[in-house]
Amino acid sequence: MSNGTAKTRILSIVEEQPDDSSYDEILHELALIHTRHEIKPMSTVKEQAGEVVGALSERATWDDVMYAIYVRQKIEAGIKDGEEGNVVEQDEVERRFASSP
């Protein structure tokens, strides 16, 4: 899948979401689509990193590159956790944060 095709597909998915969708709802929908392999993952980390870097602006800095790769890794880790059932329900998160100092 080329940069343009993946980017266009992701943007269309975001546009399809209701206007009152939260950030988490949109990320959840993207994760579900990724899990169903509607957006094909690249085969190697090197290819994935190239895809991430290729999507950056021509004026991107090294900090931009490192941040983009960091975010991609965190998303991948979150998807893996979700697939493995390593999740905390929203109500539990809110309870934990409400009780923290």
BAFI-3210 file (N, C-alpha, C; in Angstrom, 3 decimals, decimal comma, padded with zeros to 6 digits):
// residues 101
n [1|2|3|4|5|6|7|8|9|10|11|12|13|14|15|16|17|18|19|20|21|22|23|24|25|26|27|28|29|30|31|32|33|34|35|36|37|38|39|40|41|42|43|44|45|46|47|48|49|50|51|52|53|54|55|56|57|58|59|60|61|62|63|64|65|66|67|68|69|70|71|72|73|74|75|76|77|78|79|80|81|82|83|84|85|86|87|88|89|90|91|92|93|94|95|96|97|98|99|100|101]
n.u [000,859|000,697|002,041|000,170|-002,228|-002,700|-002,789|-004,928|-006,994|-007,031|-007,669|-010,228|-011,584|-011,516|-013,007|-015,490|-016,414|-018,721|-019,336|-019,170|-017,434|-015,030|-011,467|-010,393|-012,378|-012,122|-009,466|-009,825|-011,525|-009,792|-007,863|-009,374|-009,877|-007,280|-006,680|-008,395|-007,075|-007,579|-006,093|-003,121|-000,399|003,090|005,779|008,238|010,054|011,864|010,736|008,339|009,275|010,371|008,030|006,750|008,604|008,612|006,130|006,400|006,851|008,877|010,426|010,902|012,358|015,083|014,052|011,302|011,240|012,073|010,024|007,745|008,284|008,394|005,707|004,388|005,392|004,302|001,566|001,448|002,197|000,032|-002,086|-001,316|-001,462|-004,231|-005,211|-004,293|-005,762|-004,896|-005,991|-007,566|-010,687|-012,618|-014,128|-012,731|-010,235|-010,989|-011,859|-009,456|-007,894|-009,452|-009,127|-006,456|-003,808]
n.v [-001,178|002,125|005,329|007,427|005,995|004,630|006,824|008,255|006,389|006,243|008,902|009,004|007,221|008,562|010,832|009,632|009,234|010,185|013,687|014,279|012,426|011,085|011,438|009,005|007,213|007,404|006,510|003,928|002,856|002,945|001,149|-001,214|-001,587|-001,928|-004,297|-006,022|-006,149|-004,459|-002,326|-002,993|-004,226|-003,406|-005,583|-005,637|-004,062|-002,186|-001,482|-000,404|001,782|003,272|003,928|005,551|007,681|008,528|009,722|012,133|015,725|017,503|019,273|018,182|017,634|015,995|015,504|015,412|013,088|011,143|011,388|010,681|007,989|006,993|007,431|005,739|003,258|003,128|003,049|000,600|-001,089|-000,666|-001,680|-004,357|-005,001|-004,677|-006,703|-008,886|-008,742|-007,181|-004,817|-001,964|-001,140|001,804|002,917|001,930|003,177|005,854|005,709|005,073|007,369|009,330|008,746|009,224|011,251]
n.w [000,000|-000,900|000,301|-000,263|-000,691|001,782|003,522|002,432|002,851|005,673|006,325|005,172|006,794|009,237|008,524|008,171|010,705|013,320|014,032|016,749|017,772|019,999|020,513|021,404|020,508|017,743|017,408|018,353|016,382|014,171|015,097|015,180|012,460|011,572|012,943|011,647|009,352|007,241|006,688|005,561|007,428|007,261|006,316|007,681|010,388|009,461|006,962|007,893|009,380|007,301|005,929|007,838|008,091|005,438|005,257|006,480|006,491|004,093|005,436|007,893|011,089|012,894|015,410|014,804|013,253|015,128|017,010|015,492|014,907|017,511|018,321|016,510|017,361|019,928|019,322|017,943|020,065|021,777|020,229|020,112|022,857|023,198|021,518|022,928|025,178|027,263|028,706|030,248|031,443|030,623|032,779|034,988|034,674|035,013|037,672|038,977|038,413|039,625|042,294|042,734|044,157]
ca.u [000,000|001,542|001,752|-001,057|-003,375|-002,928|-003,171|-006,284|-007,911|-007,124|-008,429|-011,638|-012,142|-011,715|-014,114|-016,735|-016,821|-019,610|-018,638|-018,968|-016,563|-013,855|-010,166|-010,280|-013,297|-011,534|-008,317|-010,358|-012,000|-008,604|-007,251|-010,208|-009,636|-005,930|-006,772|-009,061|-006,111|-008,032|-004,889|-002,118|000,854|004,287|006,323|009,385|010,176|012,578|009,761|007,397|009,962|010,449|006,682|006,522|009,478|008,163|004,908|006,727|007,129|010,267|011,116|010,930|013,630|015,372|013,074|010,052|011,420|012,092|008,694|006,831|008,579|007,969|004,240|004,024|005,705|003,317|000,302|001,592|002,176|-001,346|-002,882|-000,939|-002,067|-005,663|-005,424|-003,982|-006,668|-004,230|-006,628|-008,297|-011,923|-012,680|-014,626|-011,652|-009,243|-011,546|-011,848|-008,071|-007,454|-010,230|-008,620|-005,041|-003,627]
ca.v [000,000|003,315|006,383|008,115|005,117|004,437|008,110|008,540|005,463|006,656|010,157|008,734|006,585|009,635|011,654|008,876|009,216|011,292|014,902|014,309|011,312|011,443|010,998|007,578|006,468|007,355|005,605|002,572|002,428|002,678|-000,083|-002,333|-001,774|-002,488|-005,674|-006,788|-006,106|-003,647|-001,564|-004,040|-003,832|-003,696|-006,859|-005,502|-002,794|-001,269|-000,976|000,434|003,039|004,005|004,446|006,649|008,794|008,997|010,518|013,421|016,886|017,648|020,120|017,491|017,616|014,705|015,346|014,979|011,691|010,312|011,431|009,911|006,573|006,713|007,343|004,509|002,115|003,117|002,589|-000,839|-001,758|-000,596|-002,632|-005,694|-005,170|-004,865|-008,039|-009,870|-008,542|-006,409|-003,506|-001,532|-000,493|003,248|003,195|001,634|004,249|007,045|005,468|005,158|008,766|010,099|008,479|009,577|012,579]
ca.w [000,000|-000,987|001,268|-000,614|-000,510|003,215|004,097|001,954|003,543|007,078|006,360|004,885|007,995|010,214|008,031|008,315|012,104|013,694|014,445|018,198|018,169|020,788|020,015|021,710|019,642|016,405|017,477|018,509|015,062|013,351|015,599|014,734|011,036|011,479|013,415|010,584|008,250|006,126|006,401|005,688|008,052|006,486|006,760|008,578|011,104|008,571|006,009|008,637|009,683|006,040|005,665|008,781|007,708|004,137|005,409|007,098|005,646|003,649|006,420|009,179|011,820|013,522|016,493|014,180|012,856|016,335|017,614|014,648|015,108|018,888|018,341|015,788|018,222|021,021|018,748|017,715|021,371|022,260|019,452|020,578|024,182|023,011|020,950|023,965|026,305|028,317|028,672|031,435|031,021|030,840|034,129|035,927|034,526|035,654|039,125|039,437|038,366|040,595|043,634|042,864|044,793]
c.u [000,896|001,143|000,414|-002,283|-003,686|-003,418|-004,604|-007,302|-008,108|-007,940|-009,910|-012,317|-012,439|-012,907|-015,462|-017,267|-017,764|-018,804|-018,337|-018,096|-015,378|-012,598|-010,023|-011,186|-012,721|-010,327|-008,771|-010,822|-010,823|-007,918|-008,047|-009,973|-008,264|-005,956|-007,417|-008,215|-006,662|-006,932|-003,757|-000,864|002,033|004,928|007,497|009,367|010,867|011,617|008,756|008,023|010,081|009,116|006,392|007,335|009,024|006,919|005,180|006,976|008,600|011,096|011,199|012,332|013,889|014,399|011,726|010,115|011,339|010,716|007,705|007,045|008,152|006,453|003,792|004,264|004,686|001,962|000,351|001,534|000,756|-002,255|-002,590|-001,548|-003,563|-005,995|-005,203|-004,869|-006,060|-004,742|-007,304|-009,524|-011,918|-013,117|-013,532|-010,570|-009,735|-011,540|-010,431|-007,593|-008,195|-009,692|-007,153|-004,914|-003,442]
c.v [001,228|004,343|007,037|007,267|004,927|005,724|008,466|007,673|005,892|007,942|009,920|008,068|007,644|010,499|010,964|008,885|010,383|012,477|014,935|013,144|011,825|010,924|009,489|006,728|006,329|006,424|004,154|002,036|002,106|001,381|-001,302|-002,633|-002,398|-003,965|-006,566|-006,803|-005,405|-002,669|-002,550|-003,515|-004,171|-004,946|-006,725|-004,143|-001,763|-000,658|-000,037|001,792|003,894|004,634|005,653|007,874|009,381|009,881|011,904|014,499|016,898|018,472|019,472|017,514|016,209|014,454|014,878|013,498|010,784|010,260|010,576|008,410|006,139|006,526|006,058|003,286|002,006|002,635|001,080|-001,613|-001,767|-001,563|-004,053|-005,967|-005,429|-006,248|-009,128|-009,720|-007,789|-004,975|-003,228|-000,789|000,988|003,590|002,975|002,713|005,500|006,902|005,631|006,623|009,629|009,922|008,829|010,995|013,707]
c.w [000,000|000,063|001,001|-000,347|000,969|003,860|003,699|002,673|004,998|007,194|006,090|006,076|009,045|009,802|008,206|009,750|012,397|014,228|015,940|018,694|018,966|020,088|020,212|020,818|018,234|016,392|017,583|017,150|014,147|013,785|015,160|013,259|010,823|011,863|012,356|009,311|007,018|005,733|006,638|006,384|007,137|007,072|007,731|009,269|010,214|007,546|006,687|008,953|008,425|005,674|006,561|008,367|006,366|004,205|006,002|006,050|005,238|004,634|007,799|009,779|012,348|014,680|015,956|013,814|014,085|016,984|016,817|014,836|016,517|018,965|017,656|016,661|019,352|020,526|018,519|019,027|021,946|021,532|019,916|021,952|024,067|022,482|021,993|025,197|027,468|028,307|030,009|030,934|031,405|032,256|035,179|035,867|035,239|037,174|039,675|039,462|039,364|042,013|043,817|043,419|043,821]
res [m|s|n|g|t|a|k|t|r|i|l|s|i|v|e|e|q|p|d|d|s|s|y|d|e|i|l|h|e|l|a|l|i|h|t|r|h|e|i|k|p|m|s|t|v|k|e|q|a|g|e|v|v|g|a|l|s|e|r|a|t|w|d|d|v|m|y|a|i|y|v|r|q|k|i|e|a|g|i|k|d|g|e|e|g|n|v|v|e|q|d|e|v|e|r|r|f|a|s|s|p]
***
